Amino acid sequence: MTTLLHIDASPRGDRSVSRKLSKAFVDHWLAHEAGATVIARDVGRDPPSLVTEAWIAAAFTAPESRTAEQQDELRLSDALIDELERANVIVIGAPMHNYGMPAALKSWFDKVIRIDKTFSFDLERGDFPLEPIMRGKTLVVLSSRGEFGFGPGGVRESMNHLETHIFTCAHYLGVQESHLIAVDYQEFGDERHRQSLADAFAAIPVLVRQCLGIDGPVRAFSSEVDTGSREENASNKNLEPRSDLNRNGKGSRVAAE
């Protein structure tokens, strides 16, 4: 049976688009696999504390040499890493804040990417001394963005530090397959946003079935639907192959713009 780690990063409640997307994904998954385990971690409402000098000192102290205070300092990190280790599928609902991650989600990553827990460090490896310890996980990111054109070739591609940052960090979570469904135009609140929302919710059950292998395996390449604006790029409706989403595996992107 699958274990899903469901992370919500929005500080909003019922108004949050990313929360609605991530809930829909988990609900569709459970409709197909009722026995799946869901670990819920709401960092938007209960954000992890920021990394401090004391935390860094504790993390880089050998376990057998840690004081009681240092063990307490790492207690939350240990719990978050345990949740991550148990999960086969990581589901992240995240809004774009100032073109990047919400601070609470960044803090979660800072607490789980930890030496000798989620990555090892060995200078014998040369210029790439870090190596993930975990393997074989699937990551699904469901994001909401106020503007548009953040995908490959989009007018704001260079400004996207949300999903790009998540997928970079995901390497050290043992992620080997990544997927993205994004809603855009939220700040405009117009027909483009309504269509984007509808497209995203329509894509969710398709992705769930693909991840579960119901409709056959997910295509072994990275892809994204990125229309930029429907008027300028109305013909770009199909998934276009890309190779930069996950260097260690496969995945798909649907930017419902």
Buried (B, 14 or more C-beta within 10 A) or exposed (E): EBBBBBBBBBBBEEEBBBBBBBBBBBEBBBEBBEEBEBBEBBBBEEBBEEBEEEBEEBBEBEEEEBEEEBEEBBEBBBBBBEBBBEBBBBBBBBBBBEBBBBBBBBBBBBBBBBEEBBBEEEEEEEEEEEEBBBEEBBBBBBBBBBBBBBBBEBEBBEBBBBBBBBBEBBBBBBBBBBBBBBBBBBEBEEEBBEBBBEBBBEBBBBBBBBBBEEEEEBEEBBBBBBBBBBEEBEEBEEBBEBEEBBEEBBBBBBBBB
